[in-house]
Amino acid sequence: PRTALVCLMIAVLGVFLLTAVRHRISLIEQVPLDRPILTLEDKAGEMIRGFGYEEEPADIYTTLAQDTDATAYIVREDESPERWSVLSEPGQAALYYFHRQGERKLVKLSAVGGISASRPSPRAGDITLWTDLTGRLRYFVAHAAGFEFEPDPASAPDEAWAELFSAAGLDIATFEPTEPTLQPMVFADSRAAWSGVIPFRNDLPVRVEAAALRGKPVFFNLLTPEDNRWEPVDEAAVVPSTALVTTTSTIILILLLGAAGFTVFLALRNRRMGRGDGRGALRLAVALAILYMLYWALTGHHVAAVGGELIMIYIALGTSLSLGLLIWVLYMALEPYGRKFWPEAMVGWTRMLAGRFRDPLVARDLLFGFTFSIGLLTLQHLNHIVPETLGLAAPAPQPYGLGSILGTRIALGSLILGPLNSVAGPQTHFTLLRVARLILRKQWLANIAFVLLVIVASMTQVLATSGGKVEPVQLLVGATLGGATGILIVILLTRFGLLAAAGNIFFANLLAAYPLTFDPSRPYFSTGLAGIGLALLFAFLVFRGALAGRSFHAGAFLDG
């Protein structure tokens, strides 16, 4: 009982500690997120009607999105420890509001990604715009109707330009006309461009590109140095050869296909020889498929049209079945080797798949996983905090809890994402350890290889997030934290097992999916409290289960 109590205390104190420091590494904690998304939606509707598009849309999709180009630009241009302070300014560009509406239902015909400006393919009457979090226009495109009942000569677009600049919070009189450089993706009979600065973004240079059709705006874009189209294309520049990239991609594809074929061969061979846990694999596959469908039902965009909704149901169902089949193949192929090399690591997992959810060993493994997740999340947070403490530039803030602040339905979907990842996620680490064990023949060599792989991945991430400009001490910090992460994962998998690894991923996903904060002035404060409450509730439930019915009064713990 004392061990269980210590684990519970680590989990509880860890949740409060991570919440207390979350503001230092969380993107939504650093941006001025004062307006609810419904307010931004109303603002966008007024803007669209002001541009002359007064038809009532049949469908609307809205969200908050991260502008990775903006954060990458800050990384390239600013190496100071205070470089992320610009995110607290009202005109920041790291987060933006995305709005798309159409005269017909927005039916997504792909299983990957959400609705975007190009997915599903735009049709006549579709309108897409982006604004910053204060409601200032950043991007606009309108796909005009394919016919006109009363064709009129083109109208003067001057009023359209003025309306666009006003929506963007800019004064057209302070801008200099220039030649347009962007080709709008829609038909237009008037194009114009201006150069100037954005006063509410520290006078950031900007080129404003716009287009109109018969006096109505159809295109608007604020082009800043953050955009890769800011510099003109040098036609005389030598185009780098793509032979190396093509060859590498081909080799990787061949290796992946070979690995996939070998995995299928192992799965079928183990099933034929009666080696694998076929019942457990089937239950795992079904659980993954059901969890995906629940996640899609809660977070997907749905339409009030039978035909369109049925199409999206078929796509989601096909995706869930494909994921279930994939996990079945992986589990049937590798589970026998897991039982051979680490039989003790599979006990709790096997009991859970057998439906013994109240088994104390199942609760014990989950509790250990929750405890380890606090350590791993602490290392992730230190990856941001340590460089700041040393006076170095920290990596970009992470969008923790971004989806959950969009509404109750998305927040519930984030809750489903935890068990979904915890079912599929541990298989990756466990598979890497199994393969290393088969190749190197020695467990300690496999453990070292796995830790080295995590160190390399951590250093690669440091290089990728630093824009190629990195101090040796930053690489050292990344390698040290990566090594500590790899060691914890190895201990978790080999000592406590696959179920503990699943508990680790579940708890870590839960804490990352919600905007944890102690600041009651934040508009998502209640959502953050819900996340904290759920984490504490799950920790207490597995703690009670690990006690196996024993009393947990103070005397019992003192007696051991």
Sequence and secondary structure as in RCSB ss.txt:
>XXXX:A:sequence
PRTALVCLMIAVLGVFLLTAVRHRISLIEQVPLDRPILTLEDKAGEMIRGFGYEEEPADIYTTLAQDTDATAYIV
REDESPERWSVLSEPGQAALYYFHRQGERKLVKLSAVGGISASRPSPRAGDITLWTDLTGRLRYFVAHAAGFEFE
PDPASAPDEAWAELFSAAGLDIATFEPTEPTLQPMVFADSRAAWSGVIPFRNDLPVRVEAAALRGKPVFFNLLTP
EDNRWEPVDEAAVVPSTALVTTTSTIILILLLGAAGFTVFLALRNRRMGRGDGRGALRLAVALAILYMLYWALTG
HHVAAVGGELIMIYIALGTSLSLGLLIWVLYMALEPYGRKFWPEAMVGWTRMLAGRFRDPLVARDLLFGFTFSIG
LLTLQHLNHIVPETLGLAAPAPQPYGLGSILGTRIALGSLILGPLNSVAGPQTHFTLLRVARLILRKQWLANIAF
VLLVIVASMTQVLATSGGKVEPVQLLVGATLGGATGILIVILLTRFGLLAAAGNIFFANLLAAYPLTFDPSRPYF
STGLAGIGLALLFAFLVFRGALAGRSFHAGAFLDG
>XXXX:A:secstr
 HHHHHHHHHHHHHHHHHHHHGGGTBHHHHS   S HHHHHHHHHHHHHHTT  S  SEEEEEEEE HHHHHHHH
HH  STTGGGGGGSTT  SEEEEEEEESS      SSS   SSSS   TT EEEEE TTS EEEEEE   S  SS
      THHHHHHHHHHTT  GGG EEE      SS  SEEEEEEEEEGGGTSEEEEEEEEEETTEEEEEEEE T
TSTTSS   TTS     HHHHHHHHHHHHHHHHHHHHHHHHHHHHHHTT S HHHHHHHHHHHHHHHHHHHHHHS
   S HHHHHHHHHHHHHHHHHHHHHHHHHHHHHHHHHHHH GGGGHHHHHHHTT TT HHHHHHHHHHHHHHHH
HHHHHHHHHHHHHHTT      B TTTTGGG HHHHHHHHHHHHHHHHHHHHHHHHHHHHHHHHHS HHHHHHHH
HHHHHHHHHHHHHHHTTT   HHHHHHHHHHHHHHHHHHHHIIIII HHHHHHHHHHHHHHHHS     TTSTTH
HHHHHHHHHHHHHHHHHHHHHTTT   SHHHHHT 
